[in-house]
């Protein structure tokens, strides 16, 4: 794996961690979380999309 791919993967995980913190703290809705997760995947790691965690499925107890 080359250095740029490694850096891209690190940037993805940083962006996703921020997204998860925003959602966990109630700063964004589930729909916003889902959109940001999708954007993070498309922006930072298109080569790894099949290896990365998939967006959460909305359950009936989430708003």
N, C-alpha and C positions, 0 to 999 in steps of 0.2 A: 504494500500500500504506500503510495507516495505521500509526501509531506502535505500537499494541498488537500488531498482527500481526508487526511487526519484532521487538519485544521477545520475543514468544512463540517466534519462530524462533531468536533468539539463545539463549534458555534451552534450547531443544531441543538445539542444537549443543553447549552447555556440558555438559548432562547426558549426551549421547552420547559426548563426549570422555572424561568420567570413566569411563563404562562401558567404553570401549575400553581405557583405561589399566588398569583393574582386571583385565580379561581378559588383556591383554598381559603383565601382571606375575604372572599365575597366581593372583590373589586370588579369582577366580570361575571357575566351569566354563563350558563352552560353552553348556550349557542355561541357566545363570543369565544369561549374556551375552545370549542370544537373548530371554529373558523381559524383561530390562531394556530392550533395544532396542525391543521391542514396546511396553512401557509408556511409554518416552520418546516414541515416535511418537504414541501415543494421548493422552498427557497434554499435551504441549507443542505439537504441530503437526497437529491433526486436519484442518485446512484444506489442509495441504501434504503429506499422507500419500502422495499419488501422485507427488510430486516428490522425496521423501526417499529415501536409500539403503535398500534392502531388507535384512532380516537376512541374514547369511552362511549359506550352506548348509554343513551339517556334512559334512566329508570323513572318510574312513576313518582318517586319521592324527591327528585331533583327538579329545581325550577329553571 
